[in-house]
């Protein structure tokens, strides 16, 4: 299973980015191999609009099964749900901590956005 975690930096010790669409990086973690790669999301950090949709498309292209973030907006949530990607919100701390919390069942699946567009 591939898990995408929004991140402020390019590794597992980086802080979880509370934003999805404008997260600086996406850490794509493969729980079968316990390996990861950092996907740079710089093009959406300062985007005038559409950051959530573009970021969701990027994550879908990476073949992710789950997204873990602090928060999720409505447009990004719609794109992720349409792609069959499940979302968990409420993550904080280091990316590695968020992955551990997810594996331990401490992060619940979100059924909808928890922040408005352009949050």
C-alpha positions in Angstrom: 0.0 0.0 0.0 1.2 3.5 -0.8 0.6 6.2 1.7 1.1 9.9 0.8 1.9 12.2 3.8 1.9 16.0 3.4 5.3 17.3 4.5 7.2 20.5 5.1 10.5 18.8 4.2 11.8 15.9 2.0 12.2 13.1 4.6 10.5 11.1 7.3 11.8 13.4 10.1 10.2 16.4 8.5 7.0 18.0 10.0 3.6 17.1 8.6 2.3 20.0 6.6 -1.2 20.8 7.8 -2.2 21.8 4.3 -2.8 19.4 1.4 -2.9 21.4 -1.8 -0.1 23.8 -0.8 2.1 21.3 1.1 5.7 21.7 0.2 6.3 18.0 -0.3 4.5 14.8 -0.5 6.2 11.9 1.1 5.1 8.7 -0.7 5.7 5.8 1.7 5.4 2.2 0.6 4.5 0.1 3.6 5.4 -3.2 2.0 9.1 -2.2 1.3 9.2 0.5 4.1 10.8 2.8 1.5 9.8 6.4 0.6 10.3 9.1 -1.9 9.8 12.8 -1.7 7.7 14.5 -4.4 8.3 18.2 -4.7 5.0 20.2 -4.8 6.6 23.6 -5.2 4.5 24.5 -8.3 1.4 24.5 -6.0 2.7 26.2 -2.9 2.1 29.7 -4.4 -0.4 28.8 -7.1 -3.1 31.5 -7.7 -5.8 28.8 -7.7 -6.4 25.1 -8.2 -3.7 23.9 -5.9 -5.8 21.3 -4.3 -7.0 19.8 -7.5 -3.5 19.8 -9.1 -2.0 18.3 -5.9 -4.7 15.6 -5.8 -3.9 14.7 -9.4 -0.2 14.4 -8.6 -0.9 12.1 -5.7 -3.2 10.0 -7.9 -0.5 9.7 -10.6 1.8 8.3 -7.9 -0.6 5.4 -7.3 -1.3 6.2 -3.7 -4.0 4.4 -1.7 -4.2 6.8 1.2 -3.4 10.5 1.9 -2.5 11.6 5.4 -2.6 15.3 6.1 -3.5 17.9 8.8 -6.5 19.1 6.8 -8.3 18.6 3.5 -10.3 21.0 1.3 -13.4 20.2 -0.6 -12.1 20.3 -4.2 -9.0 18.1 -3.4 -11.2 15.7 -1.4 -13.5 15.3 -4.4 -10.6 14.5 -6.8 -9.1 12.1 -4.3 -12.4 10.3 -3.7 -13.0 10.0 -7.4 -9.6 8.4 -7.8 -10.4 5.9 -5.1 -7.9 7.4 -2.7 -8.8 7.4 1.0 -8.0 10.3 3.3 -7.1 10.6 6.9 -6.8 14.1 8.5 -5.7 15.4 11.9 -2.1 14.4 11.4 0.7 16.3 13.1 4.3 16.0 14.3 6.9 14.3 12.2 5.9 12.3 9.0 7.2 9.1 10.6 5.0 9.8 13.7 2.0 10.3 11.4 2.7 7.0 9.6 3.0 5.2 12.9 -0.3 6.8 14.2 -2.0 5.7 10.9 -0.7 2.1 11.2 -1.9 2.0 14.9 -5.4 3.1 13.9 -5.1 6.5 15.6 -6.1 8.4 12.5 -9.6 7.9 11.2 -10.7 8.1 7.6 -12.2 11.4 6.7 -15.5 11.4 4.9 -15.4 15.0 3.8 -13.4 18.2 3.8 -12.6 19.8 7.1 -11.6 23.2 5.8 -13.0 25.5 3.1 -11.4 26.1 -0.3 -8.4 28.4 -0.2 -7.8 27.8 3.5 
